[in-house]
Amino acid sequence: MTDRPATKAELLRRIQAGWDDFHAFLARYSREQLSTLKDAAGWTPKDHIVHLAVWEDSIHTLLNGQSQREGLGLDEATWDGGDYDHQNAVLRERYLALTLDEALDLFRRSHARLVAKIEALSDEDLPRPYRHYDPTSDDDRPIIGWIIGDTYEHFQEHTPWIAAILDEG
């Protein structure tokens, strides 16, 4: 993980920069490429876009005092199993029928909701533990790490995976 921003303003700046970079990256490719090319596991770039949107939405749900599991709509067994690959496969299957436009719209709406929620936070909210937002959790790690991990770091994580699909296709 990169160094953490010290203020909400810096966090929002990094999220915006990550968002802008990710969308500039996507703009290099055609709609057809983003919709149809697949990796060995069958994921399209569109699937990655939906994945990013859904996980951002889960952070929004968390910041509203509900569990990420609820935000993702996963059953307890799937969530408690802690197998991200399985969780992501369940989520991917749920959204497979979305068009590229629907996926991009979902991403924009999820992102806007999350950014608005972060804007309503104070600098003092950022180091609060995860369990402060999810009363069913005992996780003491600061919420800012979760926000970073499901925003700009998540965009950076998926960029090379998407590039591999698009550059090989």
N, C-alpha and C positions, 0 to 999 in steps of 0.2 A: 504494500500500500504506500502511496506517496505521502508526503507530509500533509498534515491536515490543516485546512484553513483555520485561522484564529477567530474569524468573525463570520457572521451570517452574510455580510456583504461580499466577503472574499469567496465564501462557499457558492453563493449565487453567481458570482463572476466565473468561477471555474465550471459550474454546471452549464452556463450559457456558452462558454468557449467550447466545452465538450460537445454540446448540442450542435453548435455551428460547424465544428470540424466534422462531426459524423454526417451531417446533412450535405456538406460540401463533398465528402467522400461518396455518398450515395448518388449525388448528382452527376458523377462521372459515368454512370451506367444507364442503360436503357430500361424502360419499364418492363420489357420482355425479359431482360437478363435478371432483374430483381424479382420477377414473378415465377420464372420457370427453371432456371439453372439450380442444380441440387448437388449437395455433397454426398459422400458415401452413405451417410445415415439418412439421406432423403430430405434434409433441411434445405429450404430455399432462403435467399436473403430476406424475402417477405416474412418467413417464419422467425428469423432472427429479430426483425423489426417488431413483430407482435410480442415476442419474448421480452424484449426490452420494455415495451409498453406495459405489459402485465406486471412485471416486477416493479416498475416505477409506481404503478397503481397500488401495489401491495405496501409500499412505503407510505403512500398517502393514507391508506387505511390504517396503518400502524400509528401514524401521527395523529389520527383521529381517535385513538384509544382502543382500537380493535386489533386482533392478531393479524399478522401477515397471512396466516393460513386462511382466515376468513376472507381477506382481500383477494387471495388467489383462488378461492373457492375449492380448496383441496380438502378431502376428508382427513380425519385425524390420523388414520393409519399411514396414508401417503405422506403427510407432513411429518409425523413423528418418526417415520423411517429414516429421515435425514438424507435420503438418496436424491440428490439434486437432478441427476440424470433421469430418474423415474418421474420426479415431479415435473420436470420440463417436458418429458414425453407426454404426460397427461395433459399439460397445458397446451402443447403444440397440437395435439389431436383435437382439442376443443375448438381451436381457432382455424383449422385447416381450410375451411370454406371461405374465409375472408378473401376479398379481392385485394390487390395492392393498394388501391385507393382507400378501402376500408381499413387496412392495416396502418397506413400512414395517418389516417384520421384518428384512429385509436391512439396511436403514438403521440400525436399532437395534443389530443385532449388529455391523455394521462399525464403528459409532461406539464401542460399548463396547470392542471389541478395540483400537481405536486409542487411546482414552483410557487403557486399562490399560497399553499400551505406553509412552505418554508419561509416565504416572505412574512407570514404572520408570527413566526417564531422569534424569540429573542436570542441574542448571543449566549445568554445563560442557559437556554434550552439545549443547545448543541452538545454539551458534555453529559447531559442527563443519560442515565442508563436505559437500555432497551426496555427493561422491565417497567420503567416509569410510564411508557406508552402502551405496553402490553402487560396487563396485570396478571396474565396467566403464565408469564415467563419469570425466570429468576436470573436472566442474563444481565450482567452488570456492565457490559461493554457500552461505550458511549454511542448514542443514536447517530451522531455525525458519521461514524464509520459505516453504518448501514445506508445512510443517505448517499454518501460518496460511492459506496459499492454498487448501488443500484441506479446511479446516474452516470456521471462522467467516466468513472473507472469502468463501468459496465459497457459503455459505448466503446471505450478503448479496447476492452477485452474482446468484443465481438467483431471489431473492424478487421483484424487479420483473418478471422474465420470466414467472414463474408467475402473478403478479397480473394481468398483461396478458391471459393466457389466461382466467383466472377472471372477471375483471371485464368482459371482452368477451363471455363465453359466455352 
